[in-house]
């Protein structure tokens, strides 16, 4: 399994934890997911890096508000789509 597909799987698993109300466990996993996403997206085209910055900002805002379902949605859909766009 490639690092990119592993990161996508980790995003989905982390989002699932947030949806189940396991926010402490999910938040710990989220740090690793964000680190790996940053590493993978650091060599992407500039427009994708800018989109990553926007998505990350929105996810951190959700975390600050303790909007776990919103954060799960961003991780499972927006972040996964962004990662998969690099793969194309």
RARADA-V637902 format. One record per residue. N is the residue number from 0. RES is the residue in one small letter. SS is DSSP state (alpha for helix, beta for strand, coil for the rest). PHI is phi in degrees with one decimal (999 if undefined). OMEGA is omega in radians with two decimals (999 if undefined). Layout:
((N:RES:SS:PHI:OMEGA) (N:RES:SS:PHI:OMEGA))
This chain:
((0:x:coil:999:-3.13) (1:x:coil:-74.1:3.12) (2:x:alpha:-61.5:-3.13) (3:x:alpha:-66.3:-3.14) (4:x:alpha:-68.4:3.07) (5:x:alpha:-66.6:3.12) (6:x:alpha:-65.5:3.09) (7:x:alpha:-61.7:3.11) (8:x:alpha:-61.2:3.13) (9:x:alpha:-63.6:3.07) (10:x:alpha:-59.2:-3.11) (11:x:alpha:-66.3:3.12) (12:x:alpha:-65.4:3.13) (13:x:alpha:-63.8:3.10) (14:x:alpha:-59.7:3.10) (15:x:alpha:-61.2:3.11) (16:x:alpha:-63.7:3.09) (17:x:alpha:-61.6:-3.13) (18:x:alpha:-66.1:3.12) (19:x:coil:-83.5:3.14) (20:x:coil:82.2:3.14) (21:x:coil:-95.1:-2.96) (22:x:alpha:-67.6:3.14) (23:x:alpha:-68.4:3.11) (24:x:alpha:-62.9:-3.14) (25:x:alpha:-64.8:-3.12) (26:x:alpha:-64.2:3.09) (27:x:alpha:-65.7:3.10) (28:x:alpha:-66.5:-3.10) (29:x:alpha:-59.5:3.13) (30:x:alpha:-58.9:3.13) (31:x:alpha:-66.8:3.12) (32:x:alpha:-62.7:-3.13) (33:x:alpha:-65.9:3.09) (34:x:alpha:-61.5:-3.13) (35:x:alpha:-68.5:3.11) (36:x:alpha:-62.2:3.10) (37:x:alpha:-59.7:3.14) (38:x:alpha:-62.7:-3.11) (39:x:alpha:-68.8:-3.07) (40:x:alpha:-88.7:-3.09) (41:x:coil:-65.7:3.13) (42:x:coil:-104.2:-3.13) (43:x:coil:-74.4:3.06) (44:x:coil:-57.3:-3.05) (45:x:alpha:-56.3:-3.12) (46:x:alpha:-64.1:3.10) (47:x:alpha:-71.7:3.09) (48:x:alpha:-63.9:3.08) (49:x:alpha:-65.3:3.11) (50:x:alpha:-64.7:3.09) (51:x:alpha:-59.2:3.13) (52:x:alpha:-60.9:3.14) (53:x:alpha:-66.3:-3.14) (54:x:alpha:-64.7:3.12) (55:x:alpha:-60.6:3.12) (56:x:alpha:-60.0:3.14) (57:x:alpha:-67.3:3.13) (58:x:alpha:-66.8:3.12) (59:x:alpha:-67.0:3.06) (60:x:alpha:-65.2:3.07) (61:x:alpha:-61.6:3.14) (62:x:alpha:-62.6:-3.14) (63:x:alpha:-62.2:3.12) (64:x:alpha:-81.1:-3.03) (65:x:coil:59.3:3.07) (66:x:coil:-92.0:-3.01) (67:x:alpha:-67.6:3.13) (68:x:alpha:-71.0:3.07) (69:x:alpha:-62.8:3.11) (70:x:alpha:-63.1:3.10) (71:x:alpha:-60.5:3.12) (72:x:alpha:-62.2:3.11) (73:x:alpha:-59.8:-3.11) (74:x:alpha:-67.3:-3.03) (75:x:alpha:-76.4:-3.07) (76:x:alpha:-109.0:-3.07) (77:x:alpha:-65.8:-3.10) (78:x:alpha:-67.8:3.11) (79:x:alpha:-62.3:3.10) (80:x:alpha:-60.5:3.13) (81:x:alpha:-63.8:3.12) (82:x:alpha:-63.3:-3.12) (83:x:alpha:-69.7:3.10) (84:x:alpha:-68.1:3.09) (85:x:alpha:-70.8:-3.09) (86:x:alpha:-71.5:-3.07) (87:x:coil:-63.7:999))
